[in-house]
């Protein structure tokens, strides 16, 4: 009987396990299903209608953009414009290829430039932010506290404030009119460093000590032990970096046409008048869909980063 009692968990432990395994309920659903709530039915209806109107307000530009991408020219010129396309066509997408078919720089070149800059810049930002955050988060050395405060202070400055100093530094390095004029500033992201540092601070020091006792050096400890533990943080950083760099034009640093990005091409189409509005909407769909799809597949990690309290010693 004694063995049976040891192997058989008590009712309290069983209930605790059930609570742990139970999926946390969404706050929005809990708001409507809480039996203790004193809200009236009319109040719930008003709330639902208000949220639906707010959702439509945010979705309206997206719906209008998708509709314009499939509108023929006569519907684009119609006033007042229709929200939903009546005679959908793919001519705008075919015209997009025709516009750049006779150009010195094909559309595929702009797409390649954007993909190269985005992925190299994003990978560099994760790499350097993680390597810089690790010693600041897990080791104490002379000036570490000052550097941490300096990072927080740097978050207060917008990119417009640092545009001129960045240009001077890049110019002195001889990187003007190259991909690296956009990639290198992205690699030194203060936001990425701050995010990774805060998340790494919550990793138990005992985990690092165990890795050290097993013979792992600092490099192995960072990439094999720490990085998997902070996966939600660097995936969130990947999404933030990807979305910010996906829309960069690079007009300040890049002058050669063959090095410019897809956002630059979109801007050129947008300045061509109403006759190109359908083509501009087609390009906007391309620019919109890829970051959106990436966010949809990785949003759970973003939510975990924003809500988790991390690990504790």
N, C-alpha and C positions, 0 to 999 in steps of 0.2 A: 504493500500500500504506500509505503514511503517513496518507493521508486515512481509509482504512478503519480503521486502528488508533485514530484520534482519535474517530471516530463510533461505534466498537464498544466498549462498556464491558468491562472485564476481568472475569474470572470472580469475583474477590473482590468487586468492586462489585455484580455481579449477585446474589451470595449475600447481600450486605448489604441490597440492596433487598428480597429475598425475606423476610429477617428482619424488616424494618421493616413490610412489608405483612401479615405473618402476625399473626393475631389473638391477643392474649395469652390463654393458657389460664387458666381459672378455677382458683383455688388449691385448691378442694375437689376438682375433677376431677384436678388434677395430683397431689394427695395419694394418690389411689388408682391412678393410672396410671404412677407413677414406677417404672421398671424396677429402679432401684438400691435401692429400698426393701427393708429386711429384715423388714418386717411379715409376720406369719403370716396365713393365711386366717381363722383363728379370731378374731384380733384385729380384722381388718376387719369381720367379721360383728358382733362386739360393738359396734364403733364405729357401724356403720350402724343397729343396733337402738337404741342410746342416742340417736343424733341423731333417729331417727324418733319415739321417745318424747318427746323434748324438743320437737319440732315439734308433736306432738299436744297437749302441755301448753299451748303458746301458742295453738293453734287451738281448743282446747276451748271457751273462753268465746264465741268468734265463732260456732262451730257451734251452741252452745246458744242464743245470741241469735237467730240466723236461725230455728232450730226453734221457739222461743217465739213469734216473730212470726206464724207460720202455724198455731199450735195453737188449737183451740177451748177454751172455758172449762173443760170437764170434764177435759181433759188438763193444763191449767195447774194445776188443783187436785189432781192426782194425786200421791201420794207413795209411793215415791220417784219423782221425775219421770223421764220418758223423754228420752233425748238426742235421738232422731229423732222427729219428728212422725208420727203414724199416720194421722190424718185431716186433711190440710192444708186450710186455709180462708183466705179473704181478709177475713174479718169484722173482724179487728183493724185493718186499714187503712181499712175503711169506717167503723168506730167512731171512728177518729181524726178523720175529717172531721165525724162527727156530734157529737162532743164540743164542737167549736168552732163548729158551725153556729149555735147559739143564743147564743154568747158575744158580748160587746160587742166583743171584738177577735178577728177571724178568724185561722185558722192561717196564711193567706197573708201576713198582716201580720208575724207573727213571722219567717217565712221571708225576707220582704223586708228586715226590719231586720238579720237576720244576714248576708245577702248584701251589703248596703250597707256595713255596718261592716267585714266581712272584706276586701272588695276595695278600699275606700278606704284602710283602715288598712294593708293589705299594700302597695299602691302607694305610699303615703306613706312607709312604712318603707324601701322600696327607694330611693325618690327621695332622702330626707334622709340615709340611710346612705351612699349613693354620693357625694353632694355633700360630705359631711363627711369621708369617707375619702380622697378624691382629694388634697386639699392635705396631709393628714397623711402620706400614703404617698409623695408625689412631691416635696414641697417641705420645706425646712428653714427654720424661723422661730423666733423667740423663744418658748419655752414649748411647742414641738411635742413634745419628748421627755417633758415633764411630763404633757401631755394624753394621750399614748399610755399612759403608766404608769397614769394615772387611769382609763383605759378598762378596763385589765386588772383593776384593783382593784375597779371597779364590777361586774365579772362575778361576784365572790364573794358579792354580796348577793342574796338571794332577793327575789321580789316581795312576800312578806309583810313584810319589813323596811321596804320603801319604800312600803307601802300608805298609811300615815298621812300622810307628807309629800306623796305624790301627791294625796291627797284634799284636803289644805289648799291646795295650789297650784291645783288645778282649781276648788275652791270660790271662791278669791280671784279667779279669772279669770271667774267667773260661768258656768261650763260644766256645772254639776250638772244632771242630768236632760236631757241632750242627747246626741246621737251622739258629739260631739267629746270627751266625757268619757272615752270608751273609745278613740277613734281617735288623739288626740294623744299619750297616753303610749306607744301602740304605735309611733308614728312615731319616737320617740326611743329606739329599741332599741340597747342597748349591744352585744348579740351581733351584730346586723346591721352595726354600725359596725366591730367587731373583725374580722368575717369579710371584709368588703369591703376594709378597709385591708390586711390580710395578703395578699390576693390581688393587689391593685393594686401592692403593693411589688415584685412579681415581674415587672411589665411593664417592658421595657427603656426607659430614658430616651431612647434614640435614636428610639424611635417617637414620643414626644411632641415631640422636637426637629424631626423631619421634618414633623409636622403643623403646627408653628409656622412653619417655613420656607415651607410651602404657603399660609400666610395664615390658618390656623384659629385662632380665639380659644380661651380656656379652656373655654367652654361647648361649643363644637363638638368640641374635643379629647376632652372627657369622654364625651359621648353618642355620638359617631360613631366615635371611635378606641378609647377605653378600655373602654367598656361592652360592645361586642361581644367584646373580648378576654377579659373576665371573665364571660362568659355563664354558665358552670357555677356561679359563685359567687352571682350574683343570682337564678338559678333555685332554687338551694338555699335562699337566704334567703326566696324566695317560698313555698316549701313549708313551711319552718319557721314563718313568720309566719301562713300560711293555717291550718295545723293548730292553732296556739296560739289564734288568734282565732276559729276556727270553734266552739270549745267555750266561749267566754266567756259568762257570764250577765249581767254588768253590774249586778248587784243593788246593789252598793255606791254606784254613781253615778247610776243611772236608777231613778226611782220611777214614772213614768207607764207604765201598762200597754201603751199603743200603741207604746212605744219599746223594749220588751224583746225579747230574742232567743229563738231556737228552743230553746236550751239551758235557758232559764228555763221555757219551756213543758214541756219534758221533765221538769224537776224537779217541776213541779206535778202532772204525771201520775204520777210515781213515788211521790209522797206520798199517792196516792188509794187505796192498798191493793192486795191481791192481785187484785181484779177487773179492775184496769187493767194487769196485768203484760203481757198480750199487746199492748195498745196501746203501752205503753212500749217493748216490743221493736221494734214497727213504727217508732216514732220513732227508736230507736237505730240501726236499719238506715239510715235517711235520713242521720243524723248520721255514720255510719261509712263509707258508700259513697263519698260525694263526695271527702273527703280521700284515701281509699284509691286511687280511680281516678286522681286527680291525681298521687299519688306514683308509681303504676305507670308512667304515661306519661313521668314526668320523672326516674325513678330513675337513669338513666344519667348525667345531669348531676350528681346528688348523689354518685354513686360517683367521678366524675371529680374533683369538688371535694375529696373526702376522700383521694384517692390521688395526684393530680398534684403534681409538684414545681414547676410553674409555668414561666415563661419567665425566661431569664437574659440579662444583658447580654453 
